Amino acid sequence: MATEILLEAREDGELPGRFARSAAATSGVSLRTADVPAWFAQRRRAHEFRVRRIPFAQLDRWDFDQETGNLRHRTGRFFTIEGLAVSAADDPTPIWQQPIIVQPEIGILGILAKEFDGILHFLMQAKMEPGNTNLLQLSPTVQATHSNYTGVHDGAPVRYLDYFTQLHRHRVLADVLQSEHGSWFFQKSNRNMIVETDDDVPLDDDFRWLTLGQIGELFRQDNVVNMDARTVLACAPTVHDEAGALDSDTGLLSWLTTERSRQRIRAALVPLDGLDGWTRSDTELDHHREHYFRVVAVAVEAGNREVTAWTQPLIEPDGPGVHAFLCRSFGGVPHLLVKARAEGGLLDAVELGPTVQNQPAYHVDPLTGQRSPFLDTVLRAGPERIRYEARHCEEGGRFLRAESRYMVVNADEHEAPTEPPAGYRWVTPGQLASLARYSRYVNVQARTLLAVINTGAVRF
């Protein structure tokens, strides 16, 4: 009862300030930031991690359906690889076709928070994902699909799950459904949560308490903070010191609604067999002409996972991506150039994305067949104009070596005009952060860059 009273006594209005104090704190109670590499090395020594490519025929309990060619697990759970056909809303002729991951269940991505010495700390996990470039990365406290935490995989229970399922005992600081990668997932959402407790939390060896500022320091390093941690931190109730914006909040929402009405597309699941331009061999499903991504199979061994060995399909992009915000200051207020980006796998078709979103880096927009008008500005930026740059892996549980270069780059009027092209809009970091606390406004690539801002890894 005392815990409940204490948590209820803290008003929501205090939250941005508490997060700001945590972002300013670069030392924590359980681990120095400089000691994170040694902790990771210790966890690698403690567990066996191994990932190897295998032929499709060696997938255990995964089969290609004889009628559709869809790749599915024999239990009917986890996820499937199916076909997707995308067309304009007023024309049934497909603009493009591709494989896509179908995973209708909603998972939990949760970070547990606790105050130590007046500063919020966050319980982060050193977690192995088979698709990560360096396998082990900093992850949320809980990162589990519905199949995982309901025991479909017959594995060990998910640690700390009760903090995110028994919410009456704790305080919810953030709780929002967010989309996954709209180019590789079909209408996939996860529940992004930050939950605060005053309990004495038993600390497992794979977990450490870190401040938001410590996580911000780790954001400046390549491939340390995983995608699931990034998307949760983007939803944090942070504060941004802004005196004004080019557009009002209402005007911004009206513009996005207009873009959703203008960029109307139709996306439909189709059989994986017979996709235009896609060919399956013994080891991969790949496009025979364009180089976007391929579907492959892997065998995994991981000593610290709920299941210690398994096989699964993964999506492997054809090279690293680049995702970047151009930024300018108007009236002393920083702004980011967002794009209303249509993707075939998004439930609402259009969400706010970065100025440049290319995976791989030379990829053209399948809707328009054109390169981003700002791609060269980003790629040619000198070090004096780059506010932030680091490489981060995308979701390592479904994508193999899907590494992207994330950037925030200063621009001028010539490179990024005050009146940008159709589909682009200037927003403040605060406006973007406010939208990220609601479902399906800000896409996953933009949320990574927003998490970088929320943690203080880039400052304006």
C-alpha positions in Angstrom: 0.0 0.0 0.0 2.8 2.4 0.9 4.4 1.9 -2.6 1.1 2.7 -4.3 0.6 5.9 -2.3 4.2 7.0 -3.1 3.8 6.4 -6.8 0.4 8.1 -7.0 1.7 11.1 -5.2 4.1 12.0 -8.1 2.2 14.1 -10.6 2.5 13.4 -14.3 3.7 17.0 -14.6 6.9 16.1 -12.8 7.9 13.4 -15.3 9.6 15.5 -17.9 11.8 17.1 -15.3 12.7 13.7 -13.8 13.6 12.4 -17.2 15.7 15.5 -17.9 17.6 15.1 -14.6 18.3 11.5 -15.6 19.5 12.5 -19.1 21.9 15.0 -17.4 23.3 12.3 -15.1 26.2 10.4 -16.7 27.0 8.2 -13.7 24.8 5.5 -12.2 24.5 3.3 -9.2 25.5 -0.1 -10.6 27.8 0.5 -13.5 30.0 3.2 -15.0 29.4 3.9 -18.6 33.1 3.2 -19.3 32.7 -0.3 -17.8 29.9 -1.4 -20.2 32.3 -3.0 -22.7 33.9 -5.1 -19.9 30.4 -6.1 -18.7 29.4 -7.1 -22.3 32.7 -9.1 -22.6 31.9 -10.8 -19.3 28.4 -11.8 -20.5 29.8 -13.1 -23.8 32.2 -15.3 -21.8 29.4 -16.5 -19.6 27.2 -17.7 -22.4 27.8 -19.4 -25.7 26.6 -17.4 -28.8 26.7 -18.8 -32.3 24.7 -18.0 -35.5 25.3 -19.8 -38.8 23.5 -19.7 -42.1 21.8 -23.0 -43.1 19.7 -24.2 -46.1 15.9 -23.8 -45.8 15.7 -27.6 -45.6 17.5 -27.6 -42.2 14.9 -25.3 -40.6 13.4 -27.2 -37.7 9.6 -27.2 -37.8 9.5 -24.5 -40.5 8.0 -25.4 -43.9 7.0 -23.8 -47.2 3.3 -24.3 -47.6 2.6 -26.5 -50.7 -0.3 -24.3 -51.9 1.0 -20.7 -51.2 4.7 -21.2 -50.7 4.4 -19.2 -47.5 7.1 -20.0 -45.0 5.5 -20.9 -41.6 6.1 -22.6 -38.3 4.3 -25.9 -37.9 2.6 -24.7 -34.7 1.0 -21.8 -36.6 2.6 -19.4 -34.1 5.6 -17.0 -34.1 5.5 -15.5 -37.6 5.2 -16.3 -41.3 6.9 -15.0 -44.4 4.3 -14.2 -47.0 4.0 -12.1 -50.1 2.8 -8.5 -50.3 1.5 -6.6 -53.3 1.3 -2.8 -53.1 -0.7 -0.7 -55.5 -2.2 2.8 -55.8 -5.6 3.0 -54.1 -7.3 3.8 -57.5 -5.4 1.2 -59.5 -5.3 -2.6 -58.7 -2.1 -3.1 -60.7 0.7 -3.7 -58.3 3.5 -1.1 -58.1 5.7 -3.7 -56.5 5.7 -7.1 -54.8 7.9 -8.4 -52.1 8.2 -11.0 -49.2 7.1 -9.6 -45.8 7.0 -10.8 -42.2 3.5 -11.4 -40.9 3.3 -11.4 -37.1 -0.1 -10.3 -35.9 0.5 -10.8 -32.2 1.6 -7.8 -30.1 4.7 -8.2 -28.0 6.0 -6.2 -25.0 9.0 -4.0 -25.1 9.3 -2.8 -21.6 11.9 -0.8 -19.6 11.7 -0.9 -15.8 12.5 2.4 -14.0 13.5 3.0 -10.4 14.8 6.1 -8.6 18.2 6.0 -6.9 19.5 9.1 -5.0 16.8 11.2 -6.6 17.7 10.1 -10.2 15.7 7.8 -12.5 17.6 4.7 -13.5 16.5 2.2 -16.2 17.0 -1.6 -16.0 18.8 -2.5 -19.2 19.7 -6.0 -20.4 22.7 -7.4 -22.3 20.8 -9.4 -24.8 21.8 -11.6 -27.7 19.9 -11.3 -30.9 20.9 -13.5 -33.9 20.8 -10.7 -36.5 22.9 -8.2 -34.6 26.3 -7.4 -36.1 28.0 -8.0 -32.8 25.2 -10.3 -31.3 25.1 -8.8 -27.8 23.5 -5.3 -27.4 21.8 -3.2 -24.7 18.1 -4.1 -24.7 15.0 -3.3 -22.7 14.2 -5.1 -19.4 11.6 -7.2 -21.2 11.7 -7.8 -25.0 9.2 -10.6 -25.7 6.7 -11.6 -28.3 3.3 -12.9 -27.2 4.5 -16.4 -28.1 7.6 -16.0 -25.9 5.9 -14.8 -22.7 2.9 -17.2 -23.0 5.3 -20.1 -23.2 4.6 -21.3 -26.8 8.4 -21.8 -27.2 8.5 -24.1 -24.1 11.4 -22.0 -22.8 12.3 -20.4 -19.5 10.0 -17.7 -18.1 10.7 -14.1 -19.2 12.5 -12.3 -16.3 10.8 -9.2 -14.8 7.7 -9.8 -17.0 5.3 -9.3 -14.0 6.3 -5.6 -13.8 4.6 -5.1 -17.2 1.6 -7.3 -16.7 0.7 -6.5 -13.1 0.5 -2.7 -13.6 -1.7 -2.1 -10.6 1.4 -2.6 -8.4 3.5 0.0 -10.2 3.4 3.3 -12.0 3.2 3.5 -15.8 5.3 6.3 -17.2 4.8 5.4 -20.9 2.6 2.9 -22.6 1.9 3.1 -26.4 1.5 0.8 -29.4 4.1 1.5 -32.0 4.6 0.2 -35.5 7.6 -1.9 -36.6 9.5 -1.6 -39.9 6.8 -0.9 -42.5 9.0 -2.2 -45.3 9.6 -5.6 -43.7 6.6 -6.2 -41.3 2.9 -6.3 -42.3 0.9 -4.1 -39.8 3.1 -5.2 -36.9 2.9 -3.3 -33.5 4.5 -3.7 -30.2 3.6 -2.3 -26.8 6.3 0.1 -25.8 6.3 0.6 -22.0 8.2 2.3 -19.3 7.1 1.3 -15.8 8.4 2.7 -12.5 8.7 0.6 -9.3 9.8 1.2 -5.7 10.3 -2.5 -5.1 13.7 -4.0 -4.3 14.4 -5.6 -7.7 16.7 -8.6 -7.7 19.4 -7.9 -10.2 20.3 -10.7 -12.6 23.8 -10.8 -14.0 22.6 -9.9 -17.5 21.0 -6.7 -16.3 22.2 -3.3 -15.0 20.7 0.0 -13.9 21.7 2.9 -16.1 20.7 6.6 -16.2 19.3 8.1 -19.3 22.5 10.1 -19.6 24.6 6.9 -19.6 22.4 5.4 -22.3 22.9 8.7 -24.3 26.7 8.2 -24.0 26.3 4.7 -25.3 24.2 6.0 -28.2 27.4 7.7 -29.5 29.0 4.2 -30.0 28.3 1.9 -32.9 25.9 -1.1 -32.4 25.5 -0.9 -28.6 21.9 0.1 -28.0 19.4 -2.2 -29.8 16.4 -1.2 -31.8 13.9 -2.2 -29.2 15.5 -0.1 -26.5 15.6 2.8 -28.9 11.9 2.7 -29.7 10.9 2.5 -26.1 13.1 5.5 -25.1 11.6 7.5 -28.0 8.3 7.3 -26.1 9.6 8.8 -22.9 7.9 11.9 -21.5 10.8 14.2 -22.0 10.9 18.0 -22.0 12.2 20.2 -24.8 13.0 23.9 -24.2 11.2 25.5 -27.2 9.9 29.0 -27.6 8.0 28.4 -30.8 7.6 26.4 -34.0 7.1 27.1 -37.7 3.8 25.2 -37.5 1.2 24.7 -34.7 0.5 21.3 -33.3 -3.0 21.4 -35.0 -1.4 22.5 -38.3 1.0 19.7 -38.2 -1.7 17.1 -37.5 -3.8 18.6 -40.3 -0.8 18.3 -42.7 -0.2 14.7 -41.8 -3.9 13.9 -42.3 -3.7 15.5 -45.7 -0.7 13.4 -46.6 -2.4 10.3 -45.5 -5.3 11.2 -47.8 -3.0 12.1 -50.7 -0.6 9.2 -50.5 -3.3 6.5 -50.7 -2.0 3.0 -51.3 -3.5 -0.5 -51.1 -1.4 -3.3 -49.6 -2.6 -6.9 -49.7 -1.1 -10.2 -48.7 -0.5 -12.6 -51.6 1.1 -16.1 -51.8 4.9 -16.1 -51.5 5.2 -18.3 -54.5 5.0 -16.4 -57.8 6.0 -13.0 -56.6 7.1 -10.9 -59.6 10.9 -10.9 -59.8 11.6 -13.1 -56.7 13.3 -16.5 -57.0 13.8 -19.1 -54.2 17.0 -21.3 -54.1 18.0 -23.8 -51.5 19.5 -21.1 -49.3 17.7 -17.8 -50.0 14.7 -16.1 -51.5 16.0 -13.1 -53.5 15.0 -10.6 -56.2 16.7 -11.6 -59.5 17.3 -8.0 -60.7 17.0 -5.4 -58.0 19.1 -5.6 -54.8 16.9 -4.8 -51.8 16.9 -7.7 -49.4 16.7 -11.5 -49.2 15.1 -14.2 -47.0 17.6 -16.6 -45.5 17.7 -19.2 -42.7 19.9 -19.5 -39.6 20.6 -21.8 -36.7 21.1 -20.1 -33.4 22.8 -21.0 -30.1 22.4 -18.6 -27.2 23.0 -19.6 -23.6 21.2 -16.7 -22.0 17.9 -16.8 -23.9 14.6 -18.4 -22.8 15.3 -21.1 -25.5 19.0 -21.9 -25.9 18.9 -23.2 -29.5 16.6 -22.8 -32.4 16.4 -22.2 -36.2 14.5 -19.5 -37.9 14.2 -17.4 -41.1 15.6 -13.8 -41.2 15.5 -10.9 -43.6 18.9 -9.8 -44.8 19.2 -6.4 -46.5 21.6 -5.9 -49.4 23.9 -3.5 -47.6 23.8 -0.9 -44.8 21.1 1.8 -44.8 21.2 5.5 -44.0 18.6 7.3 -42.0 19.0 11.0 -41.3 17.3 14.2 -40.1 18.3 17.5 -41.6 18.0 20.2 -39.0 17.8 24.0 -39.1 17.1 26.7 -36.5 14.2 29.1 -37.1 13.9 32.0 -34.7 16.4 30.3 -32.4 14.3 27.1 -32.2 15.7 23.9 -33.7 13.6 22.1 -36.3 13.9 18.7 -37.9 12.8 18.0 -41.5 10.3 15.0 -41.4 8.8 13.2 -44.4 5.3 11.7 -44.5 6.5 8.3 -45.6 4.2 5.7 -47.1 5.2 2.1 -46.5 3.3 -1.0 -47.6 3.4 -2.7 -44.2 2.1 0.3 -42.1 -1.4 0.0 -40.7 -2.1 3.6 -41.5 0.0 3.6 -44.7 1.8 6.9 -43.8 3.9 7.8 -40.7 6.4 10.5 -40.1 9.9 9.4 -41.0 13.4 10.9 -41.2 14.4 13.3 -44.0 16.3 10.4 -45.6 15.3 6.8 -45.0 17.2 4.4 -47.3 17.8 0.7 -46.7 20.2 0.0 -48.4 21.7 3.4 -48.8 21.2 3.6 -52.6 17.6 2.3 -52.4 15.0 4.3 -54.4 11.4 4.9 -53.2 9.4 2.0 -54.6 6.3 4.3 -54.9 8.0 7.0 -56.9 11.1 5.2 -58.3 13.2 8.2 -57.2 16.0 8.8 -54.8 15.5 11.1 -51.9 16.1 14.7 -52.9 18.1 15.2 -49.7 20.2 12.0 -49.9 23.3 13.7 -51.5 23.1 16.5 -48.9 23.4 13.9 -46.1 26.1 11.8 -47.7 28.3 14.7 -48.7 28.0 16.5 -45.3 31.4 17.3 -43.8 32.2 16.5 -40.1 31.6 20.2 -39.1 27.9 19.8 -40.1 27.2 16.4 -38.6 25.7 16.7 -35.1 25.3 13.0 -34.7 26.5 9.9 -36.4 26.5 6.2 -35.3 25.7 2.8 -36.8 22.8 0.9 -35.3 21.3 -2.5 -36.0 17.7 -2.8 -36.8 15.6 -5.5 -35.1 18.1 -8.4 -34.6 15.4 -11.0 -33.9 14.0 -10.8 -37.4 16.7 -9.1 -39.6 20.3 -10.3 -40.3 23.0 -7.7 -40.2 20.5 -4.9 -41.0 22.9 -2.2 -40.0 22.1 1.5 -40.6 24.0 4.8 -40.4 21.9 7.2 -38.3 22.7 10.9 -38.6 21.5 14.4 -37.7 23.0 16.9 -40.1 22.9 20.7 -40.2 21.5 22.2 -43.4 21.0 25.7 -44.8 18.3 27.4 -46.8 19.8 26.2 -50.1 20.0 22.6 -49.1 16.7 22.4 -47.1 14.5 25.4 -47.8 12.0 26.8 -45.4 9.3 25.7 -47.8 10.3 22.1 -48.4 9.0 19.8 -51.2 5.6 18.2 -51.0 5.5 15.5 -48.4 8.1 17.2 -46.1 7.6 19.4 -43.1 9.6 21.2 -40.4 8.8 20.1 -36.8 10.5 20.8 -33.5 12.0 18.0 -31.5 9.3 18.6 -28.9 6.5 18.3 -31.4 8.0 15.0 -32.7 8.4 13.7 -29.1 4.8 14.6 -28.3 3.6 12.6 -31.3 5.7 9.6 -30.4 3.7 9.2 -27.2 0.8 8.2 -29.4 0.3 5.3 -31.7 1.4 5.2 -35.3 2.5 8.8 -35.9 6.3 8.4 -35.9 7.9 5.5 -37.7 10.6 3.3 -36.2 13.6 4.9 -38.0 12.5 8.4 -36.8 12.0 7.0 -33.3 15.7 5.9 -33.2 16.8 9.4 -33.9 14.3 10.8 -31.4 15.7 8.5 -28.7 19.1 9.9 -29.5 17.7 13.4 -28.8 15.8 12.3 -25.7 18.9 10.8 -24.0 21.0 13.9 -24.8 23.3 12.1 -27.3 22.7 15.1 -29.6 21.9 18.6 -28.3 20.7 21.6 -30.1 
